[in-house]
């Protein structure tokens, strides 16, 4: 009985197909390579010229209201 079990071919091992995983990883890599420089780009703003025309706390407050009943 044991000799019969040794004559059988060994069962194949299940293997994971990594091709879709590699494809997804490459797409994500390209997306990150494109978006990271856009996110780290900084815009230099200079507000030193605004000191004379900037609104102050003493300026009057303008209030706008909308009456939904008035048509």
PyMOL Python script that loads the backbone (N, CA, C, O; Angstrom):
from pymol import cmd

cmd.read_pdbstr("""\
ATOM      1  N   UNK A   1       0.816  -1.184   0.000  1.00  0.00           N
ATOM      2  CA  UNK A   1       0.000   0.000   0.000  1.00  0.00           C
ATOM      3  C   UNK A   1       0.868   1.260   0.000  1.00  0.00           C
ATOM      4  O   UNK A   1       0.530   2.243  -0.659  1.00  0.00           O
ATOM      5  N   UNK A   2       1.973   1.237   0.727  1.00  0.00           N
ATOM      6  CA  UNK A   2       2.850   2.396   0.773  1.00  0.00           C
ATOM      7  C   UNK A   2       3.565   2.584  -0.558  1.00  0.00           C
ATOM      8  O   UNK A   2       3.849   3.718  -0.942  1.00  0.00           O
ATOM      9  N   UNK A   3       3.860   1.509  -1.266  1.00  0.00           N
ATOM     10  CA  UNK A   3       4.539   1.612  -2.551  1.00  0.00           C
ATOM     11  C   UNK A   3       3.637   2.281  -3.576  1.00  0.00           C
ATOM     12  O   UNK A   3       4.123   2.998  -4.451  1.00  0.00           O
ATOM     13  N   UNK A   4       2.358   2.062  -3.483  1.00  0.00           N
ATOM     14  CA  UNK A   4       1.408   2.676  -4.394  1.00  0.00           C
ATOM     15  C   UNK A   4       1.369   4.197  -4.197  1.00  0.00           C
ATOM     16  O   UNK A   4       1.254   4.943  -5.170  1.00  0.00           O
ATOM     17  N   UNK A   5       1.463   4.653  -2.964  1.00  0.00           N
ATOM     18  CA  UNK A   5       1.434   6.081  -2.672  1.00  0.00           C
ATOM     19  C   UNK A   5       2.693   6.771  -3.195  1.00  0.00           C
ATOM     20  O   UNK A   5       2.641   7.951  -3.544  1.00  0.00           O
ATOM     21  N   UNK A   6       3.812   6.070  -3.256  1.00  0.00           N
ATOM     22  CA  UNK A   6       5.043   6.680  -3.739  1.00  0.00           C
ATOM     23  C   UNK A   6       5.074   6.801  -5.257  1.00  0.00           C
ATOM     24  O   UNK A   6       5.802   7.641  -5.787  1.00  0.00           O
ATOM     25  N   UNK A   7       4.307   5.990  -5.962  1.00  0.00           N
ATOM     26  CA  UNK A   7       4.311   6.013  -7.419  1.00  0.00           C
ATOM     27  C   UNK A   7       3.501   7.170  -8.006  1.00  0.00           C
ATOM     28  O   UNK A   7       3.679   7.506  -9.177  1.00  0.00           O
ATOM     29  N   UNK A   8       2.641   7.769  -7.239  1.00  0.00           N
ATOM     30  CA  UNK A   8       1.821   8.875  -7.755  1.00  0.00           C
ATOM     31  C   UNK A   8       2.664  10.128  -7.959  1.00  0.00           C
ATOM     32  O   UNK A   8       3.639  10.363  -7.246  1.00  0.00           O
ATOM     33  N   UNK A   9       2.273  10.915  -8.935  1.00  0.00           N
ATOM     34  CA  UNK A   9       2.969  12.177  -9.185  1.00  0.00           C
ATOM     35  C   UNK A   9       2.627  13.174  -8.075  1.00  0.00           C
ATOM     36  O   UNK A   9       1.489  13.229  -7.610  1.00  0.00           O
ATOM     37  N   UNK A  10       3.602  13.946  -7.662  1.00  0.00           N
ATOM     38  CA  UNK A  10       3.303  14.927  -6.612  1.00  0.00           C
ATOM     39  C   UNK A  10       2.346  16.000  -7.131  1.00  0.00           C
ATOM     40  O   UNK A  10       2.407  16.405  -8.292  1.00  0.00           O
ATOM     41  N   UNK A  11       1.486  16.436  -6.263  1.00  0.00           N
ATOM     42  CA  UNK A  11       0.508  17.459  -6.635  1.00  0.00           C
ATOM     43  C   UNK A  11       1.229  18.787  -6.851  1.00  0.00           C
ATOM     44  O   UNK A  11       2.183  19.111  -6.144  1.00  0.00           O
ATOM     45  N   UNK A  12       0.761  19.550  -7.839  1.00  0.00           N
ATOM     46  CA  UNK A  12       1.371  20.848  -8.130  1.00  0.00           C
ATOM     47  C   UNK A  12       1.061  21.870  -7.044  1.00  0.00           C
ATOM     48  O   UNK A  12       0.010  21.815  -6.404  1.00  0.00           O
ATOM     49  N   UNK A  13       1.972  22.785  -6.847  1.00  0.00           N
ATOM     50  CA  UNK A  13       1.764  23.831  -5.864  1.00  0.00           C
ATOM     51  C   UNK A  13       1.049  25.005  -6.524  1.00  0.00           C
ATOM     52  O   UNK A  13       1.326  25.367  -7.668  1.00  0.00           O
ATOM     53  N   UNK A  14       0.137  25.578  -5.782  1.00  0.00           N
ATOM     54  CA  UNK A  14      -0.570  26.756  -6.284  1.00  0.00           C
ATOM     55  C   UNK A  14       0.382  27.947  -6.259  1.00  0.00           C
ATOM     56  O   UNK A  14       1.068  28.176  -5.263  1.00  0.00           O
ATOM     57  N   UNK A  15       0.424  28.695  -7.337  1.00  0.00           N
ATOM     58  CA  UNK A  15       1.293  29.862  -7.414  1.00  0.00           C
ATOM     59  C   UNK A  15       0.448  31.109  -7.613  1.00  0.00           C
ATOM     60  O   UNK A  15      -0.572  31.087  -8.302  1.00  0.00           O
ATOM     61  N   UNK A  16       0.882  32.171  -7.008  1.00  0.00           N
ATOM     62  CA  UNK A  16       0.175  33.440  -7.130  1.00  0.00           C
ATOM     63  C   UNK A  16       0.668  34.148  -8.384  1.00  0.00           C
ATOM     64  O   UNK A  16       1.872  34.241  -8.627  1.00  0.00           O
ATOM     65  N   UNK A  17      -0.270  34.643  -9.170  1.00  0.00           N
ATOM     66  CA  UNK A  17       0.083  35.395 -10.366  1.00  0.00           C
ATOM     67  C   UNK A  17       0.381  36.837  -9.944  1.00  0.00           C
ATOM     68  O   UNK A  17      -0.524  37.562  -9.530  1.00  0.00           O
ATOM     69  N   UNK A  18       1.629  37.246 -10.048  1.00  0.00           N
ATOM     70  CA  UNK A  18       2.029  38.571  -9.584  1.00  0.00           C
ATOM     71  C   UNK A  18       2.002  39.619 -10.692  1.00  0.00           C
ATOM     72  O   UNK A  18       2.278  40.789 -10.424  1.00  0.00           O
ATOM     73  N   UNK A  19       1.687  39.247 -11.900  1.00  0.00           N
ATOM     74  CA  UNK A  19       1.668  40.199 -13.003  1.00  0.00           C
ATOM     75  C   UNK A  19       0.665  41.331 -12.770  1.00  0.00           C
ATOM     76  O   UNK A  19       1.029  42.489 -12.974  1.00  0.00           O
ATOM     77  N   UNK A  20      -0.571  41.064 -12.355  1.00  0.00           N
ATOM     78  CA  UNK A  20      -1.482  42.184 -12.080  1.00  0.00           C
ATOM     79  C   UNK A  20      -0.990  43.070 -10.936  1.00  0.00           C
ATOM     80  O   UNK A  20      -1.185  44.286 -10.961  1.00  0.00           O
ATOM     81  N   UNK A  21      -0.358  42.466  -9.941  1.00  0.00           N
ATOM     82  CA  UNK A  21       0.180  43.246  -8.831  1.00  0.00           C
ATOM     83  C   UNK A  21       1.282  44.185  -9.312  1.00  0.00           C
ATOM     84  O   UNK A  21       1.330  45.345  -8.904  1.00  0.00           O
ATOM     85  N   UNK A  22       2.156  43.698 -10.166  1.00  0.00           N
ATOM     86  CA  UNK A  22       3.234  44.530 -10.708  1.00  0.00           C
ATOM     87  C   UNK A  22       2.649  45.641 -11.565  1.00  0.00           C
ATOM     88  O   UNK A  22       3.131  46.772 -11.512  1.00  0.00           O
ATOM     89  N   UNK A  23       1.630  45.347 -12.350  1.00  0.00           N
ATOM     90  CA  UNK A  23       0.994  46.375 -13.180  1.00  0.00           C
ATOM     91  C   UNK A  23       0.397  47.490 -12.323  1.00  0.00           C
ATOM     92  O   UNK A  23       0.575  48.671 -12.621  1.00  0.00           O
ATOM     93  N   UNK A  24      -0.298  47.119 -11.278  1.00  0.00           N
ATOM     94  CA  UNK A  24      -0.907  48.116 -10.394  1.00  0.00           C
ATOM     95  C   UNK A  24       0.164  48.939  -9.701  1.00  0.00           C
ATOM     96  O   UNK A  24       0.028  50.157  -9.584  1.00  0.00           O
ATOM     97  N   UNK A  25       1.214  48.303  -9.245  1.00  0.00           N
ATOM     98  CA  UNK A  25       2.292  49.027  -8.577  1.00  0.00           C
ATOM     99  C   UNK A  25       2.986  50.014  -9.523  1.00  0.00           C
ATOM    100  O   UNK A  25       3.332  51.123  -9.115  1.00  0.00           O
ATOM    101  N   UNK A  26       3.187  49.622 -10.760  1.00  0.00           N
ATOM    102  CA  UNK A  26       3.811  50.531 -11.717  1.00  0.00           C
ATOM    103  C   UNK A  26       2.912  51.727 -12.026  1.00  0.00           C
ATOM    104  O   UNK A  26       3.398  52.849 -12.165  1.00  0.00           O
ATOM    105  N   UNK A  27       1.622  51.494 -12.132  1.00  0.00           N
ATOM    106  CA  UNK A  27       0.683  52.600 -12.366  1.00  0.00           C
ATOM    107  C   UNK A  27       0.687  53.548 -11.172  1.00  0.00           C
ATOM    108  O   UNK A  27       0.706  54.765 -11.354  1.00  0.00           O
ATOM    109  N   UNK A  28       0.669  53.007  -9.949  1.00  0.00           N
ATOM    110  CA  UNK A  28       0.715  53.850  -8.761  1.00  0.00           C
ATOM    111  C   UNK A  28       2.023  54.633  -8.684  1.00  0.00           C
ATOM    112  O   UNK A  28       2.030  55.798  -8.287  1.00  0.00           O
ATOM    113  N   UNK A  29       3.118  53.999  -9.060  1.00  0.00           N
ATOM    114  CA  UNK A  29       4.406  54.678  -9.055  1.00  0.00           C
ATOM    115  C   UNK A  29       4.397  55.865 -10.017  1.00  0.00           C
ATOM    116  O   UNK A  29       4.884  56.944  -9.679  1.00  0.00           O
ATOM    117  N   UNK A  30       3.853  55.671 -11.195  1.00  0.00           N
ATOM    118  CA  UNK A  30       3.780  56.764 -12.177  1.00  0.00           C
ATOM    119  C   UNK A  30       2.879  57.877 -11.665  1.00  0.00           C
ATOM    120  O   UNK A  30       3.206  59.054 -11.816  1.00  0.00           O
ATOM    121  N   UNK A  31       1.755  57.524 -11.063  1.00  0.00           N
ATOM    122  CA  UNK A  31       0.836  58.540 -10.525  1.00  0.00           C
ATOM    123  C   UNK A  31       1.523  59.351  -9.443  1.00  0.00           C
ATOM    124  O   UNK A  31       1.422  60.578  -9.436  1.00  0.00           O
ATOM    125  N   UNK A  32       2.221  58.690  -8.528  1.00  0.00           N
ATOM    126  CA  UNK A  32       2.911  59.412  -7.461  1.00  0.00           C
ATOM    127  C   UNK A  32       4.062  60.253  -8.004  1.00  0.00           C
ATOM    128  O   UNK A  32       4.322  61.345  -7.500  1.00  0.00           O
ATOM    129  N   UNK A  33       4.745  59.757  -9.018  1.00  0.00           N
ATOM    130  CA  UNK A  33       5.843  60.533  -9.594  1.00  0.00           C
ATOM    131  C   UNK A  33       5.332  61.808 -10.264  1.00  0.00           C
ATOM    132  O   UNK A  33       6.051  62.805 -10.324  1.00  0.00           O
ATOM    133  N   UNK A  34       4.121  61.782 -10.756  1.00  0.00           N
ATOM    134  CA  UNK A  34       3.550  62.967 -11.399  1.00  0.00           C
ATOM    135  C   UNK A  34       2.963  63.925 -10.363  1.00  0.00           C
ATOM    136  O   UNK A  34       3.127  65.139 -10.487  1.00  0.00           O
ATOM    137  N   UNK A  35       2.282  63.396  -9.341  1.00  0.00           N
ATOM    138  CA  UNK A  35       1.563  64.265  -8.403  1.00  0.00           C
ATOM    139  C   UNK A  35       2.433  64.862  -7.304  1.00  0.00           C
ATOM    140  O   UNK A  35       2.141  65.963  -6.838  1.00  0.00           O
ATOM    141  N   UNK A  36       3.476  64.188  -6.880  1.00  0.00           N
ATOM    142  CA  UNK A  36       4.291  64.704  -5.773  1.00  0.00           C
ATOM    143  C   UNK A  36       4.959  66.030  -6.119  1.00  0.00           C
ATOM    144  O   UNK A  36       4.935  66.934  -5.284  1.00  0.00           O
ATOM    145  N   UNK A  37       5.555  66.201  -7.299  1.00  0.00           N
ATOM    146  CA  UNK A  37       6.114  67.532  -7.601  1.00  0.00           C
ATOM    147  C   UNK A  37       5.050  68.623  -7.646  1.00  0.00           C
ATOM    148  O   UNK A  37       5.336  69.776  -7.324  1.00  0.00           O
ATOM    149  N   UNK A  38       3.838  68.278  -8.036  1.00  0.00           N
ATOM    150  CA  UNK A  38       2.780  69.284  -8.060  1.00  0.00           C
ATOM    151  C   UNK A  38       2.368  69.690  -6.653  1.00  0.00           C
ATOM    152  O   UNK A  38       2.022  70.847  -6.417  1.00  0.00           O
ATOM    153  N   UNK A  39       2.403  68.745  -5.718  1.00  0.00           N
ATOM    154  CA  UNK A  39       2.012  69.046  -4.346  1.00  0.00           C
ATOM    155  C   UNK A  39       3.094  69.811  -3.603  1.00  0.00           C
ATOM    156  O   UNK A  39       2.790  70.615  -2.722  1.00  0.00           O
ATOM    157  N   UNK A  40       4.333  69.576  -3.943  1.00  0.00           N
ATOM    158  CA  UNK A  40       5.420  70.234  -3.231  1.00  0.00           C
ATOM    159  C   UNK A  40       5.791  71.578  -3.846  1.00  0.00           C
ATOM    160  O   UNK A  40       6.628  72.295  -3.299  1.00  0.00           O
ATOM    161  N   UNK A  41       5.187  71.925  -4.962  1.00  0.00           N
ATOM    162  CA  UNK A  41       5.467  73.214  -5.590  1.00  0.00           C
ATOM    163  C   UNK A  41       4.920  74.319  -4.690  1.00  0.00           C
ATOM    164  O   UNK A  41       3.763  74.279  -4.273  1.00  0.00           O
ATOM    165  N   UNK A  42       5.754  75.289  -4.402  1.00  0.00           N
ATOM    166  CA  UNK A  42       5.341  76.373  -3.513  1.00  0.00           C
ATOM    167  C   UNK A  42       5.282  77.673  -4.295  1.00  0.00           C
ATOM    168  O   UNK A  42       6.122  77.948  -5.153  1.00  0.00           O
ATOM    169  N   UNK A  43       4.285  78.452  -3.980  1.00  0.00           N
ATOM    170  CA  UNK A  43       4.098  79.748  -4.611  1.00  0.00           C
ATOM    171  C   UNK A  43       4.556  80.824  -3.635  1.00  0.00           C
ATOM    172  O   UNK A  43       4.042  80.911  -2.519  1.00  0.00           O
ATOM    173  N   UNK A  44       5.491  81.619  -4.036  1.00  0.00           N
ATOM    174  CA  UNK A  44       6.006  82.675  -3.163  1.00  0.00           C
ATOM    175  C   UNK A  44       5.070  83.887  -3.236  1.00  0.00           C
ATOM    176  O   UNK A  44       4.856  84.452  -4.308  1.00  0.00           O
ATOM    177  N   UNK A  45       4.528  84.268  -2.109  1.00  0.00           N
ATOM    178  CA  UNK A  45       3.635  85.417  -2.028  1.00  0.00           C
ATOM    179  C   UNK A  45       4.309  86.514  -1.226  1.00  0.00           C
ATOM    180  O   UNK A  45       4.883  86.262  -0.167  1.00  0.00           O
ATOM    181  N   UNK A  46       4.235  87.726  -1.735  1.00  0.00           N
ATOM    182  CA  UNK A  46       4.836  88.866  -1.054  1.00  0.00           C
ATOM    183  C   UNK A  46       3.723  89.858  -0.739  1.00  0.00           C
ATOM    184  O   UNK A  46       3.172  90.486  -1.642  1.00  0.00           O
ATOM    185  N   UNK A  47       3.396  89.997   0.536  1.00  0.00           N
ATOM    186  CA  UNK A  47       2.331  90.901   0.956  1.00  0.00           C
ATOM    187  C   UNK A  47       2.877  92.200   1.543  1.00  0.00           C
ATOM    188  O   UNK A  47       2.137  92.934   2.198  1.00  0.00           O
ATOM    189  N   UNK A  48       4.148  92.494   1.324  1.00  0.00           N
ATOM    190  CA  UNK A  48       4.721  93.709   1.897  1.00  0.00           C
ATOM    191  C   UNK A  48       4.126  94.965   1.259  1.00  0.00           C
ATOM    192  O   UNK A  48       4.073  96.008   1.911  1.00  0.00           O
ATOM    193  N   UNK A  49       3.686  94.897   0.031  1.00  0.00           N
ATOM    194  CA  UNK A  49       3.095  96.055  -0.635  1.00  0.00           C
ATOM    195  C   UNK A  49       1.675  96.328  -0.166  1.00  0.00           C
ATOM    196  O   UNK A  49       1.104  97.356  -0.531  1.00  0.00           O
ATOM    197  N   UNK A  50       1.103  95.465   0.610  1.00  0.00           N
ATOM    198  CA  UNK A  50      -0.293  95.557   1.032  1.00  0.00           C
ATOM    199  C   UNK A  50      -0.469  96.400   2.296  1.00  0.00           C
ATOM    200  O   UNK A  50      -1.606  96.660   2.690  1.00  0.00           O
ATOM    201  N   UNK A  51       0.581  96.824   2.927  1.00  0.00           N
ATOM    202  CA  UNK A  51       0.462  97.475   4.236  1.00  0.00           C
ATOM    203  C   UNK A  51      -0.376  98.753   4.172  1.00  0.00           C
ATOM    204  O   UNK A  51      -1.095  99.040   5.130  1.00  0.00           O
ATOM    205  N   UNK A  52      -0.318  99.526   3.098  1.00  0.00           N
ATOM    206  CA  UNK A  52      -1.062 100.788   3.025  1.00  0.00           C
ATOM    207  C   UNK A  52      -2.534 100.560   2.692  1.00  0.00           C
ATOM    208  O   UNK A  52      -3.377 101.345   3.126  1.00  0.00           O
ATOM    209  N   UNK A  53      -2.870  99.523   1.943  1.00  0.00           N
ATOM    210  CA  UNK A  53      -4.243  99.331   1.486  1.00  0.00           C
ATOM    211  C   UNK A  53      -4.971  98.206   2.212  1.00  0.00           C
ATOM    212  O   UNK A  53      -6.097  97.870   1.847  1.00  0.00           O
ATOM    213  N   UNK A  54      -4.373  97.639   3.194  1.00  0.00           N
ATOM    214  CA  UNK A  54      -5.005  96.521   3.899  1.00  0.00           C
ATOM    215  C   UNK A  54      -6.165  97.038   4.741  1.00  0.00           C
ATOM    216  O   UNK A  54      -6.075  98.119   5.323  1.00  0.00           O
ATOM    217  N   UNK A  55      -7.243  96.282   4.809  1.00  0.00           N
ATOM    218  CA  UNK A  55      -8.361  96.703   5.657  1.00  0.00           C
ATOM    219  C   UNK A  55      -7.953  96.648   7.135  1.00  0.00           C
ATOM    220  O   UNK A  55      -7.177  95.787   7.550  1.00  0.00           O
ATOM    221  N   UNK A  56      -8.474  97.552   7.883  1.00  0.00           N
ATOM    222  CA  UNK A  56      -8.178  97.587   9.315  1.00  0.00           C
ATOM    223  C   UNK A  56      -9.425  97.231  10.099  1.00  0.00           C
ATOM    224  O   UNK A  56     -10.505  97.065   9.532  1.00  0.00           O
ATOM    225  N   UNK A  57      -9.268  97.119  11.385  1.00  0.00           N
ATOM    226  CA  UNK A  57     -10.398  96.751  12.239  1.00  0.00           C
ATOM    227  C   UNK A  57     -11.407  97.883  12.351  1.00  0.00           C
ATOM    228  O   UNK A  57     -12.553  97.640  12.729  1.00  0.00           O
ATOM    229  N   UNK A  58     -11.014  99.121  12.032  1.00  0.00           N
ATOM    230  CA  UNK A  58     -11.930 100.263  12.148  1.00  0.00           C
ATOM    231  C   UNK A  58     -12.798 100.437  10.907  1.00  0.00           C
ATOM    232  O   UNK A  58     -13.707 101.267  10.917  1.00  0.00           O
ATOM    233  N   UNK A  59     -12.553  99.689   9.849  1.00  0.00           N
ATOM    234  CA  UNK A  59     -13.386  99.798   8.647  1.00  0.00           C
ATOM    235  C   UNK A  59     -14.802  99.318   8.961  1.00  0.00           C
ATOM    236  O   UNK A  59     -14.984  98.371   9.726  1.00  0.00           O
ATOM    237  N   UNK A  60     -15.804  99.972   8.373  1.00  0.00           N
ATOM    238  CA  UNK A  60     -17.189  99.535   8.633  1.00  0.00           C
ATOM    239  C   UNK A  60     -17.454  98.151   8.036  1.00  0.00           C
ATOM    240  O   UNK A  60     -16.912  97.785   6.993  1.00  0.00           O
ATOM    241  N   UNK A  61     -18.285  97.416   8.717  1.00  0.00           N
ATOM    242  CA  UNK A  61     -18.641  96.064   8.283  1.00  0.00           C
ATOM    243  C   UNK A  61     -19.820  96.177   7.332  1.00  0.00           C
ATOM    244  O   UNK A  61     -20.787  96.879   7.624  1.00  0.00           O
ATOM    245  N   UNK A  62     -19.750  95.502   6.212  1.00  0.00           N
ATOM    246  CA  UNK A  62     -20.831  95.500   5.238  1.00  0.00           C
ATOM    247  C   UNK A  62     -21.594  94.194   5.394  1.00  0.00           C
ATOM    248  O   UNK A  62     -21.004  93.114   5.342  1.00  0.00           O
ATOM    249  N   UNK A  63     -22.887  94.289   5.584  1.00  0.00           N
ATOM    250  CA  UNK A  63     -23.734  93.121   5.789  1.00  0.00           C
ATOM    251  C   UNK A  63     -24.694  93.011   4.625  1.00  0.00           C
ATOM    252  O   UNK A  63     -25.383  93.974   4.286  1.00  0.00           O
ATOM    253  N   UNK A  64     -24.742  91.845   4.013  1.00  0.00           N
ATOM    254  CA  UNK A  64     -25.641  91.584   2.900  1.00  0.00           C
ATOM    255  C   UNK A  64     -26.608  90.502   3.347  1.00  0.00           C
ATOM    256  O   UNK A  64     -26.198  89.446   3.830  1.00  0.00           O
ATOM    257  N   UNK A  65     -27.886  90.773   3.184  1.00  0.00           N
ATOM    258  CA  UNK A  65     -28.884  89.761   3.542  1.00  0.00           C
ATOM    259  C   UNK A  65     -29.823  89.536   2.371  1.00  0.00           C
ATOM    260  O   UNK A  65     -30.052  90.422   1.547  1.00  0.00           O
ATOM    261  N   UNK A  66     -30.353  88.343   2.324  1.00  0.00           N
ATOM    262  CA  UNK A  66     -31.273  87.957   1.258  1.00  0.00           C
ATOM    263  C   UNK A  66     -32.584  87.555   1.906  1.00  0.00           C
ATOM    264  O   UNK A  66     -32.614  86.708   2.799  1.00  0.00           O
ATOM    265  N   UNK A  67     -33.667  88.168   1.449  1.00  0.00           N
ATOM    266  CA  UNK A  67     -34.979  87.845   1.988  1.00  0.00           C
ATOM    267  C   UNK A  67     -35.655  86.853   1.029  1.00  0.00           C
ATOM    268  O   UNK A  67     -35.984  87.216  -0.100  1.00  0.00           O
ATOM    269  N   UNK A  68     -35.860  85.626   1.462  1.00  0.00           N
ATOM    270  CA  UNK A  68     -36.444  84.632   0.547  1.00  0.00           C
ATOM    271  C   UNK A  68     -37.910  84.914   0.208  1.00  0.00           C
ATOM    272  O   UNK A  68     -38.393  84.415  -0.808  1.00  0.00           O
ATOM    273  N   UNK A  69     -38.636  85.689   1.012  1.00  0.00           N
ATOM    274  CA  UNK A  69     -40.051  85.971   0.763  1.00  0.00           C
ATOM    275  C   UNK A  69     -40.217  87.027  -0.339  1.00  0.00           C
ATOM    276  O   UNK A  69     -41.246  87.039  -1.015  1.00  0.00           O
ATOM    277  N   UNK A  70     -39.250  87.895  -0.531  1.00  0.00           N
ATOM    278  CA  UNK A  70     -39.347  88.961  -1.537  1.00  0.00           C
ATOM    279  C   UNK A  70     -38.994  88.400  -2.899  1.00  0.00           C
ATOM    280  O   UNK A  70     -37.877  87.938  -3.131  1.00  0.00           O
ATOM    281  N   UNK A  71     -39.983  88.448  -3.807  1.00  0.00           N
ATOM    282  CA  UNK A  71     -39.752  87.937  -5.163  1.00  0.00           C
ATOM    283  C   UNK A  71     -40.094  88.972  -6.173  1.00  0.00           C
ATOM    284  O   UNK A  71     -39.967  88.729  -7.373  1.00  0.00           O
TER     285      UNK A  71
END
""", "prot")
cmd.dss("prot")
cmd.show_as("cartoon", "prot")
cmd.util.cbc("prot")
cmd.orient("prot")
